[in-house]
Amino acid sequence: MTKDFVQHSCPLPELADCQQCQRLAGFLQSVRTQHPDYHARPVGSFGDDCAKLLIVGLAPGMHGANRTGRPFTGDYAGILLYQTLHKYGFATQPESIDTDDDLQLIGCRITNAVKCLPPENKPTPQEIKQCNGYLMAELTLFAERGGTALLALGTIAHQAVLMALQLRMKDFFFAHGAVHDVPGYAGLRLYDSYHCSRYNTQTKRLTATMFEQVFDRINADIER
């Protein structure tokens, strides 16, 4: 590598101590009791501070990001994601196992619509809305720094991005492989993909080929 890419794991300092959602804060407290070695707190974004691509997932997984403190790290959902990021030159390694694995993202950043682990991986609409201010701040910073590609993994992430951008849901329908120009942001596009969850990949709702087709389009559109 010829450049040291600045990697930042939490662009919003107040996020680390956020307890705005009573249900999620209480659930994380119980998780910390059961798993004292787990991160079990809000999980910030991770990656290149000057990214061209920002990937938005749903929420931390119990034994993945909730354990390690880094999005899609140490769980099944991260397998296909990081393999694909590495293949397309967005990651220095094809695996994201733990925060001390020296992985770096190149021109890419990863975050979630909801920063805290929800019970049964299902945040409520109010929790998604409550957490949206953080995503809005991330998207604003991303655009200000020249980011051009937003990748939403799943319907909830897609809707959370639209909420943060103050766009009407009915004008931008979610569909795997869909591409939406974002009004008000010159050159910014929203790309949709099914979430790379264990269920979706094992049932073949999302295959590696399907996922790579989305990245083919992103790679063709952005300049790095």
C-alpha positions in Angstrom: 0.0 0.0 0.0 1.2 3.5 -0.8 -1.1 5.4 1.5 -2.0 5.1 5.1 -5.8 5.2 5.2 -7.2 6.8 8.4 -9.4 4.3 10.1 -12.0 5.5 12.6 -14.3 3.3 14.6 -16.7 5.9 16.1 -17.1 9.4 14.4 -19.7 10.5 17.0 -18.2 10.6 20.5 -21.6 10.8 22.3 -22.6 7.5 20.6 -20.5 5.4 23.0 -22.7 6.3 26.0 -26.0 6.6 24.2 -29.0 5.2 26.2 -31.8 6.9 24.4 -33.7 3.7 23.7 -34.7 2.2 27.1 -35.4 -1.3 25.8 -32.1 -1.5 24.0 -30.1 -0.1 26.9 -31.7 -2.5 29.3 -31.1 -5.4 26.9 -27.4 -4.5 26.5 -27.0 -4.4 30.3 -28.3 -7.9 30.6 -25.9 -9.0 27.8 -23.0 -7.5 29.6 -23.9 -9.4 32.7 -24.1 -12.7 30.7 -21.0 -11.9 28.6 -18.7 -9.6 30.5 -16.1 -9.9 27.8 -18.4 -8.6 25.1 -18.4 -5.0 23.8 -22.2 -4.9 24.4 -22.6 -1.2 23.8 -23.4 1.0 20.8 -21.3 0.1 17.8 -19.8 3.0 15.7 -18.9 2.9 12.1 -15.6 1.6 10.8 -13.4 2.3 7.9 -11.7 5.0 5.8 -12.5 8.5 7.0 -12.5 9.7 3.3 -14.5 6.8 1.9 -16.2 6.9 -1.5 -18.5 4.0 -0.4 -20.6 3.8 2.7 -22.3 0.5 3.5 -25.3 0.6 5.8 -26.4 -2.6 7.5 -29.3 -3.2 10.0 -27.8 -3.6 13.5 -25.0 -5.3 15.4 -25.3 -9.1 15.7 -25.2 -10.7 19.1 -21.9 -12.6 18.7 -20.5 -10.4 15.9 -20.3 -6.6 16.2 -22.0 -6.7 19.6 -19.1 -8.9 20.8 -16.2 -7.3 19.0 -17.3 -3.7 18.7 -16.8 -3.5 14.9 -19.5 -3.8 12.3 -20.0 -7.2 10.7 -16.9 -8.5 12.5 -16.8 -12.0 13.9 -20.1 -13.3 12.7 -21.6 -15.1 9.7 -23.0 -12.0 8.0 -19.5 -10.6 7.7 -18.1 -13.5 5.7 -19.5 -12.7 2.3 -19.3 -8.9 2.9 -15.6 -8.8 3.7 -14.7 -11.4 1.1 -16.4 -9.2 -1.5 -14.8 -6.0 -0.2 -11.4 -7.6 -0.4 -12.0 -8.9 -4.0 -13.0 -5.4 -5.1 -10.0 -3.7 -3.4 -12.0 -2.1 -0.6 -10.4 -4.2 2.2 -6.8 -5.3 2.9 -8.0 -8.8 4.1 -10.8 -11.1 3.2 -11.8 -11.8 6.8 -12.9 -9.6 9.7 -12.4 -11.7 12.8 -11.7 -9.2 15.6 -10.6 -5.6 16.2 -7.0 -6.6 16.5 -6.7 -8.3 13.1 -5.1 -5.3 11.4 -7.8 -5.2 8.8 -8.2 -1.8 7.0 -10.9 -0.6 4.6 -9.8 1.4 1.5 -12.2 4.0 0.2 -15.0 2.3 2.2 -16.8 2.6 5.5 -19.4 0.4 7.2 -22.1 1.4 9.7 -25.6 0.3 10.8 -29.0 1.8 10.8 -29.3 0.9 14.5 -26.2 1.1 16.6 -27.2 -1.2 19.4 -28.0 -4.9 19.4 -31.8 -5.4 19.5 -33.5 -8.4 21.0 -34.0 -11.1 18.4 -32.3 -8.8 15.9 -35.5 -6.8 15.5 -35.4 -3.1 16.3 -38.7 -1.4 16.7 -39.7 1.4 14.3 -39.3 3.9 17.1 -35.8 2.7 17.8 -34.9 3.0 14.1 -36.2 6.5 14.2 -34.5 7.4 17.5 -31.1 6.2 16.1 -31.5 7.9 12.8 -29.9 11.1 14.0 -26.6 9.3 14.2 -27.0 8.0 10.7 -28.0 11.4 9.4 -24.7 12.9 10.9 -22.7 10.1 9.3 -24.3 10.6 5.9 -23.7 14.4 6.1 -20.1 13.9 6.9 -19.7 11.2 4.2 -21.2 13.6 1.5 -19.1 16.5 2.7 -15.9 14.4 2.3 -16.8 13.5 -1.3 -18.5 10.2 -0.8 -20.6 9.1 -3.8 -22.0 5.6 -3.2 -24.4 4.4 -0.4 -25.0 0.7 -0.2 -28.1 -0.3 1.8 -28.1 -3.9 2.9 -31.8 -4.8 3.2 -35.1 -3.0 3.4 -34.7 -1.5 6.9 -31.3 0.0 6.0 -32.7 1.3 2.8 -35.6 3.0 4.6 -33.2 4.3 7.3 -31.0 6.0 4.7 -34.1 7.6 3.1 -35.2 8.8 6.5 -31.8 10.3 7.2 -31.8 12.0 3.8 -35.3 13.3 4.4 -36.6 11.6 1.2 -40.0 10.0 0.7 -40.1 6.2 0.9 -42.7 5.9 -1.9 -40.3 7.6 -4.3 -37.5 5.1 -3.8 -38.6 1.5 -3.7 -36.2 -1.2 -2.4 -35.2 -3.9 -4.8 -32.0 -6.0 -5.0 -29.7 -4.4 -7.5 -31.7 -1.1 -7.7 -29.8 2.1 -8.1 -31.3 5.5 -7.1 -29.9 9.0 -7.7 -30.1 11.0 -4.5 -31.7 14.4 -5.1 -29.9 17.4 -3.6 -26.5 15.6 -3.5 -24.6 15.9 -6.8 -23.2 12.5 -7.8 -24.5 10.6 -4.8 -26.3 7.3 -5.5 -28.0 4.8 -3.3 -27.5 1.1 -4.2 -29.7 -1.7 -2.8 -28.8 -5.3 -2.0 -30.4 -8.0 0.0 -28.7 -8.3 3.4 -25.8 -10.7 3.5 -27.3 -12.6 6.5 -26.9 -16.3 7.2 -30.5 -16.8 6.3 -30.3 -15.0 2.9 -27.0 -16.6 1.9 -27.9 -20.2 3.0 -31.3 -20.0 1.2 -29.6 -18.6 -1.9 -31.8 -15.5 -1.8 -28.5 -13.8 -2.0 -25.6 -15.5 -3.8 -22.0 -14.4 -4.1 -22.7 -13.7 -7.8 -25.7 -11.5 -7.0 -23.7 -9.6 -4.4 -20.8 -9.1 -6.8 -23.1 -7.8 -9.5 -24.0 -4.9 -7.1 -20.3 -4.2 -6.5 -19.6 -4.4 -10.2 -22.0 -1.4 -10.7 -20.6 0.5 -7.7 -17.1 -0.1 -8.9 -17.9 1.2 -12.3 -19.6 4.3 -11.0 -17.2 5.6 -8.3 -13.8 7.1 -8.8 -11.0 6.0 -6.4 
